[in-house]
Every structure is written in C-alpha cells, then in structure tokens.
Amino acid sequence: MITIGVMTGNSLDGVDAVMTDFSDKGDIHDIAGISIPYSSELKQNMLELRQVVTDLHSDMTKASKLPLFKTTLSAYTDLVALTIEQLIEKSGVDKNKISAVGLHGQSCGEHNPPSLAQGAEPFTTQIFDAPTLAKKIGLPVIYDFRSDDIFNGGEGAPLAPMHNLHLSYALAKQGMFPICFINGGNTANIAVITSGDTLRKKVLGFDCGPFNHYVDFLARAFFDKDFDEDGKLALEGHINSMLLNDLYNEAALTADGENYLDILPPKSSGPHLYRMEERLKNYPLAEADILRTVEYFAAYTVFLSLRFIPEKYDFPRYFLMFGGGWKNPLIYRDFISLLTGRGLVLPQHAPFAEAIRHRLRGEKFYASLSDELHISGQYMEARIMADLARCFLLKKKFTASEITGCKKGAICGIICNPNENTRRKGRGFLYSRAAKGWSKLKK
C-alpha cells in the first residue's frame, strides 16, 4: 500500500511530505520526500494565531470564527496541497496507486493531556481543512489522529512509538533488538521496542521534554539564526552546572508548577510547558555558554528519561536517533558521553545515571542516526502520518495503554474523500474533534 504523510511541526519551518510504500511483508520503503518552507507571512500568521488561541484559553469555537483563522488556514492548506502535488510529480507514481494522504495538521493551541489536566477535561488542538485539501489533490485525506486517543483516556501523544515498532521488524532481523528510537524535534520523545521475562515484544514510549525548543529560541535571540547549524554557535561555549540545574528545575513546568521531567509516564509535553525563554535570554552568562548549556540539557533530559524504562523489560542496546536536533554534533556527542559515564551529571541525578549505566552492564551499545541505516530521519514524522493513514484503512490500532495511557488502543483518524459532503457526514472539521469542550459536545 502506498500512502503519503504530511507533517508540519511546532517550529513552523515548513511542510514535510513523504510517499511511502508499505509492503505486505512488513517492509517500509520511502519512494520520495519533499520539504517546502513556510513563507515569512504564513509563519508570522501562525505565530499570531497561536497567541490568539492562547489568549482565548484554547476556545477554538471562538478562534475559528476570526478572519485570521480563516486566512491562515487557507494559506496553510494551499501550501500543503502544493507540497503534495510536487511530491507526486517528483515520485513519478501514478496518483491512482496512492491510497490516501495522512495529514497531521498544524498545532496552534494548548495540548492538555490527562497527565497535565489534573482531573479536568483533557484536550488537544490542531487545525486542518481536510475537505478542501482532498478536493484540491483528488485523494482521500485521513486526519485528526490525536483526538481518538484523547477520547479513549490517552495522552494523544506520542504517535511515533507504534511507527517505530513497525520499523523495528526489519531491524530485528538484523539483530538490532532491544532498540530505542529517539526523536529530537522541538520536543524529544523516545520509543523502546523490547521484551521481558515473557519474551513478548513490547513497545513503550513517552515525551522527554524540550529538545530544540530553547536551542532554536536562543539561536534567534542571540545570533539571529533559525537554529545552531552543526553546533557552530555554541562551539566556543562551556557547560555551566548552575544553569543546567536551573534548566532542569524550570524548563518544563505544568500549570500547577510540577516539574514535567519528573512525572512518570505515560506523559506528553509541548511548547505550552516551556516558559523559560526570557530568563534564559537574560541569564548572567556569556551567550555562547548559555546556548552550549541548553544544548547539553537537550541530551541530558533524554538520557535521564531512560530511567523510566521499567526493570521488568530488557534495557535497549541500540539507540537510533532522528529529528533535526541530532544533526547538531555537540548534542549527539553529549548523549554518547552520558551513556558512557563521561558526561556531567548533577549531584541529585547521580543515582539515576548510575542505575541507567548499570542496566547497560558495561556491554557495548550501538548508537547512530537513523539515516545511517537508510531510514530517513528528515521524513520520519511525515512517515508516521503515512503509517497512520495506512493503519486507518486497514482498521489497525495505532495507540496502546503502555504508550499513551489510553483505556484501550484506538484506530486513529477520520477520512475525507474528494467531492463528498463531509459536513453532512460530520467529517468536515477545521480543528481537533478533541478540542477544548469536546466532552460536553459528545453528551
């Protein structure tokens, strides 16, 4: 089955789209991929819309009636359609052979899962116009993947682990098991494919916390760059233990002040928890030192997150990294240093670090970028959407209680076919079905 996946992340840098062939034997092969950047106008409008939604306390009913919402969503949909059209042209694949498009949509409001809702209604917020997109490209569009998991009591995230499980089948044949996939995007998340005493394969996953978020913010604030390419901006900086300690305590806080980094999985996070920008921008250190410490912190949070892998499961021996943050060689080397016991660890975290290394038992481990194994890291998140579309069509569940904390796994998404009356059929949504207030609407 051939499907297309489309992803636009929190960094608002552009549209990633990939066309992937999923064989009946479990092989996963990318036919073509393409990325088209946001225009400066669209990026600015998305930022303004994100702030409007925040000011409206995530009330999407009100936000969706504003002219800014309509013009921004229209421009976004046009860009996604253009990206898909260019992808199909690049691939040379007959459109009739493409089963569907999986569309994540643009997150523009608060992601408030059960782990953060504290007993109140959980919700999530992405925007999309699947009916218009389906008509423009002449293909079925499957979208709104997070809502079904929220309806089932789950976090709605992360979505990567089930796709990572599907990728692991071919890797296991090469002896790469147990394996840990680590996504280094705006937020980091991990997926561990392992087994325990029962020898049954198990997939675990959760968000680790901020990864690129503060790095990209400081690159813009200090150096007028979109990101720290190859770690060059922080290369002359030094890791500061005081700032590292402050980052750990303040970089990701829930609404009631709880440290997200210490919350037990299942859990998910996002930019609405990351509110340390101004403090970092004015921190009493050299700019290069601040950036260097923030980059170390990205690796540090991922490393410490390994402590949440239950003892009853075998600890991973293979670590496969993907996402833009891992292209920074400083962050990559920091993570390896922490695994091997050479990295800086704060005193309060020394027992955690020792326990993680003890589980490695001094044995050799393998770590690499996914690209080195011919698995595109650039299009990993877009491929997740392609996989979600495939699983929807095959009626396969894409979430599990061990990953999102849901009561039961969910088949994720809804479908819009070209030229059908989706509004009459109740499928023409412009924002997440599990947006704020969904529980009242479902009664």
C-alpha positions in Angstrom: 0.0 0.0 0.0 1.3 3.4 -1.0 0.3 6.4 1.2 1.5 10.0 1.7 2.3 11.5 5.0 2.3 15.3 5.8 3.8 16.9 8.9 4.1 20.5 10.0 5.8 20.8 13.4 5.9 23.3 16.2 8.9 25.0 14.8 6.7 26.4 11.9 9.6 26.0 9.4 7.6 24.3 6.6 5.8 21.3 5.2 7.4 17.8 5.2 5.8 15.2 2.9 6.8 11.7 2.1 5.4 9.0 -0.1 5.9 5.5 1.4 5.3 2.0 0.2 4.3 -0.4 3.0 4.6 -4.0 1.7 2.5 -6.9 2.9 5.7 -8.5 4.2 6.4 -5.6 6.6 9.0 -3.7 4.5 8.8 0.0 4.6 10.3 2.0 1.7 10.2 5.7 1.1 9.6 6.4 -2.6 10.1 10.2 -2.4 10.2 13.0 0.0 9.9 16.8 -0.2 10.0 19.8 2.1 8.7 23.3 1.3 9.3 26.1 3.8 6.6 28.4 5.2 6.6 31.9 3.8 7.5 34.6 6.3 3.9 35.8 6.1 2.4 32.3 6.9 4.9 31.8 9.7 4.0 35.1 11.3 0.3 34.5 10.9 0.6 31.1 12.5 2.5 32.7 15.4 -0.2 35.3 15.8 -2.9 32.7 15.7 -1.1 30.6 18.3 -1.1 33.7 20.6 -4.8 34.4 19.9 -5.7 30.8 20.8 -3.7 31.1 24.0 -5.4 34.4 24.8 -8.8 32.7 24.2 -7.8 29.9 26.6 -7.9 27.4 23.7 -11.5 28.2 22.9 -11.4 27.0 19.2 -15.1 27.8 18.7 -14.3 31.5 19.1 -10.9 31.3 17.4 -12.2 29.6 14.2 -14.6 32.5 13.6 -11.8 35.1 13.4 -10.6 36.3 10.0 -7.0 35.5 11.0 -8.0 31.8 11.4 -9.7 31.6 8.0 -6.9 33.3 6.1 -4.1 31.4 7.8 -5.8 28.0 7.4 -6.5 28.8 3.8 -2.8 29.7 3.1 -1.7 26.6 5.0 -4.0 24.3 3.1 -2.8 25.8 -0.2 0.9 25.2 0.8 0.1 21.6 1.8 -1.7 20.9 -1.5 1.3 22.4 -3.4 3.7 20.2 -1.5 1.7 17.0 -2.2 1.4 17.9 -5.9 5.1 18.4 -6.2 5.8 15.2 -4.3 3.7 13.2 -6.6 5.4 14.8 -9.6 8.8 14.0 -8.2 7.9 10.4 -7.4 6.7 9.6 -10.9 4.0 7.4 -9.2 0.5 7.2 -10.8 -1.9 9.0 -8.5 -4.3 6.1 -8.8 -1.8 3.9 -7.0 -1.9 6.2 -3.9 -4.4 5.0 -1.3 -4.6 8.1 0.9 -2.9 11.1 2.5 -2.2 11.2 6.2 -2.4 14.8 7.5 -1.3 15.8 11.0 -2.4 19.5 10.7 -0.7 22.4 12.4 -0.7 22.5 16.2 -1.7 26.0 17.2 -3.0 25.8 20.7 -2.5 24.0 24.0 -2.1 20.3 24.2 -3.6 19.5 27.5 -3.5 15.7 28.0 -4.7 13.8 31.1 -1.2 13.9 32.7 -1.5 17.7 32.8 -5.2 18.2 33.0 -5.2 17.2 36.7 -8.7 15.7 36.5 -10.2 18.4 34.4 -11.1 17.8 30.7 -8.1 16.9 28.6 -7.9 18.3 25.0 -5.6 18.9 22.1 -5.6 21.5 19.3 -4.6 21.1 15.7 -6.0 22.9 12.7 -6.7 21.5 9.2 -9.0 21.7 6.3 -9.2 18.1 5.0 -12.3 18.6 2.8 -10.6 21.4 0.8 -7.3 19.6 0.6 -9.0 16.4 -0.6 -10.7 18.3 -3.4 -7.5 20.1 -4.4 -5.4 17.0 -4.7 -8.0 14.5 -5.7 -7.1 12.0 -3.0 -8.7 10.8 0.3 -7.3 12.7 3.3 -7.1 11.0 6.7 -6.6 13.4 9.6 -7.2 14.4 13.2 -5.2 11.4 14.6 -4.8 12.6 18.2 -8.4 13.0 19.1 -9.4 9.3 19.2 -6.7 8.6 21.8 -7.9 11.5 23.9 -11.4 10.2 23.7 -10.1 6.9 25.0 -8.4 8.5 28.0 -5.0 8.7 26.4 -2.4 11.5 26.1 -2.9 11.8 22.4 0.9 11.6 22.1 3.4 10.5 21.3 2.4 8.9 17.9 5.9 7.8 16.9 6.3 4.6 19.0 3.8 2.5 17.0 5.5 3.5 13.8 8.9 2.8 15.3 7.6 -0.6 16.2 6.7 -1.2 12.6 10.2 -0.1 11.6 11.8 -2.4 14.1 10.6 -5.6 12.5 13.2 -5.3 9.7 15.9 -4.1 12.1 15.3 -7.1 14.5 16.0 -9.4 11.6 19.5 -7.8 11.6 19.9 -8.4 15.3 19.1 -4.9 16.4 17.0 -5.6 19.5 16.1 -4.3 22.0 16.1 -0.9 20.4 15.4 2.7 21.4 14.2 5.3 18.9 14.8 8.9 19.9 13.2 11.8 18.2 15.0 15.1 18.7 12.5 17.7 17.5 11.1 20.7 19.3 10.2 18.2 21.9 12.1 14.9 22.4 10.3 11.6 22.7 11.5 8.0 22.9 10.1 4.7 21.8 11.6 1.5 23.3 11.0 -1.8 21.5 11.9 -4.5 23.9 10.8 -7.7 25.7 11.0 -9.1 29.2 10.5 -12.4 31.1 7.6 -13.4 28.8 9.8 -12.7 25.7 6.8 -11.0 24.1 7.8 -7.9 22.1 6.6 -4.7 23.8 6.6 -1.1 22.8 6.9 1.8 25.3 7.1 5.5 24.6 6.7 9.0 26.0 7.8 12.6 25.6 11.1 13.5 27.3 10.6 17.3 27.4 12.2 20.2 25.4 14.9 19.5 22.9 15.2 22.0 20.1 12.8 24.5 21.6 15.2 26.5 23.7 18.2 25.9 21.4 16.3 27.4 18.4 15.0 30.3 20.6 18.5 31.3 21.7 19.9 30.9 18.2 17.4 33.5 17.1 17.6 35.7 20.2 21.4 35.8 20.4 22.7 35.2 16.9 19.7 36.0 14.5 19.8 32.4 13.2 17.0 30.0 12.9 19.0 27.2 14.6 22.5 26.3 15.6 23.8 24.6 12.4 26.3 21.9 13.2 26.7 23.4 16.7 28.9 26.2 15.5 27.3 28.9 17.5 27.8 27.0 20.8 31.2 25.5 19.9 33.2 28.1 22.0 30.8 27.9 24.9 31.1 25.9 28.1 28.6 23.9 30.1 27.6 25.6 33.3 26.3 23.4 36.1 24.3 26.2 37.8 22.4 26.9 34.6 22.0 23.2 34.0 20.4 22.9 37.4 18.1 25.8 36.8 17.1 24.3 33.4 16.2 21.0 35.0 14.1 22.7 37.6 12.4 25.4 35.5 12.4 24.4 31.8 9.2 22.4 31.7 6.6 23.2 34.3 2.9 22.2 34.4 0.2 24.8 35.2 0.4 24.0 38.9 4.3 24.2 39.0 5.1 20.5 38.8 8.3 19.6 37.1 7.3 17.7 33.9 10.7 16.0 33.8 10.0 14.1 37.0 6.5 13.0 36.1 6.2 9.2 35.5 5.0 8.1 32.0 2.7 7.9 30.3 3.0 11.6 29.6 3.3 14.1 26.8 4.5 17.7 26.6 4.7 20.7 24.3 5.7 24.3 24.0 3.0 25.5 26.4 5.1 24.0 29.2 8.3 25.7 28.1 8.2 29.1 29.5 11.8 29.9 30.4 12.7 31.9 27.3 13.0 35.4 29.0 15.0 34.0 31.9 17.5 32.3 29.6 17.8 35.4 27.4 18.8 37.5 30.4 20.8 34.8 32.3 24.1 36.2 33.7 26.4 34.2 31.5 28.1 34.6 28.1 25.7 33.9 25.3 27.8 31.0 23.9 27.8 29.5 27.4 24.1 29.7 27.7 23.5 28.1 24.3 26.1 25.4 25.0 24.4 24.5 28.3 21.0 24.5 26.7 22.2 22.1 24.1 23.7 19.8 26.7 20.4 20.0 28.5 18.7 18.5 25.4 20.8 15.4 25.6 20.6 15.4 29.4 16.8 15.1 29.5 16.8 12.3 27.0 19.4 10.4 29.0 17.6 10.8 32.3 14.4 9.7 30.7 15.8 6.2 30.2 15.3 5.8 34.0 11.6 5.4 33.3 12.1 2.1 31.4 10.6 -0.5 33.8 13.0 -3.0 35.3 10.9 -5.9 34.0 11.9 -5.0 30.5 15.3 -5.6 28.8 17.2 -2.4 28.5 18.0 -1.2 24.9 21.4 -1.9 23.4 20.7 0.0 20.2 19.9 3.7 20.0 18.6 5.2 16.8 18.3 9.0 16.6 16.3 11.1 14.2 15.0 14.6 14.1 16.8 17.9 13.3 18.3 18.3 16.8 20.5 15.2 16.4 22.2 16.8 13.4 24.0 19.0 16.0 27.2 17.1 16.7 27.5 18.6 20.2 24.2 17.3 21.3 24.9 13.9 19.7 28.3 13.6 21.4 26.8 14.8 24.8 24.3 11.9 24.7 27.0 9.4 24.0 29.2 10.8 26.8 26.4 10.5 29.2 25.8 6.8 28.2 29.5 6.1 28.7 29.8 7.8 32.1 31.9 10.8 30.8 29.2 13.5 30.8 28.4 16.0 33.6 25.7 14.8 35.9 24.1 17.0 38.6 24.6 15.5 42.1 20.9 14.9 42.7 20.8 12.8 39.5 23.9 10.7 40.1 21.8 7.7 41.4 19.7 7.8 38.2 22.7 8.0 36.0 24.4 5.1 37.8 21.2 3.0 37.6 21.0 3.6 33.8 24.6 2.7 33.2 24.2 -0.4 35.5 21.4 -1.6 33.2 23.8 -1.3 30.3 26.1 -3.6 32.4 29.2 -2.3 30.7 28.3 -4.0 27.4 28.8 -2.4 24.1 25.9 -0.4 22.7 25.2 0.9 19.2 24.1 4.5 18.6 23.6 6.1 15.2 21.4 8.5 13.2 18.6 6.6 11.5 19.8 7.8 8.2 22.9 5.6 8.5 20.5 2.6 8.4 18.7 4.1 5.3 15.7 5.3 7.4 15.2 8.9 6.6 15.2 11.0 9.8 14.1 14.1 8.0 10.8 12.4 6.9 10.3 10.3 10.0 7.5 12.3 11.4 5.8 12.7 8.0 6.1 8.9 7.5 4.3 8.4 10.8 1.4 10.2 9.2 1.6 7.9 6.2 1.6 4.9 8.5 -1.4 6.3 10.4 -3.3 6.6 7.2 -2.4 3.0 6.2 -3.4 1.7 9.6 -6.7 3.6 9.4 -7.5 2.0 6.1 -6.6 -1.5 7.4 -8.5 -0.8 10.7 -5.4 -1.3 12.8 -4.9 0.4 16.2 -2.1 2.9 16.5 -2.1 3.6 20.2 -1.7 1.4 23.3 -2.0 1.9 27.0 1.7 1.4 27.6 2.4 4.4 25.3 -0.4 6.9 25.8 -2.1 5.6 28.9 -5.4 5.1 27.0 -8.0 2.7 28.3 -7.8 0.8 25.0 -5.9 1.2 21.8 -7.6 3.3 19.1 -7.8 3.3 15.3 -6.9 6.9 14.8 -8.3 9.5 12.4 -11.3 10.2 10.2 -11.4 10.3 6.4 -12.5 12.9 3.8 -12.9 11.7 0.3 -12.8 14.2 -2.7 -16.1 15.8 -3.6 -18.1 14.2 -0.8 -20.3 16.2 1.5 -18.2 15.9 4.6 -20.2 18.4 6.6 -23.4 16.4 6.2 -21.5 13.2 7.2 -19.9 15.0 10.2 -16.3 14.8 9.0 -15.5 18.3 7.9 -13.8 19.5 11.0 -11.4 22.5 10.9 -9.8 21.7 14.2 -9.4 18.7 16.5 -12.5 16.9 17.5 -11.0 16.7 21.0 -10.5 20.4 21.3 -11.5 22.1 24.5 -15.1 21.5 25.3 -15.4 18.2 23.4 -16.8 16.2 26.4 -19.8 18.5 26.6 -20.4 18.2 22.8 -20.3 14.4 22.9 -23.0 14.1 25.6 
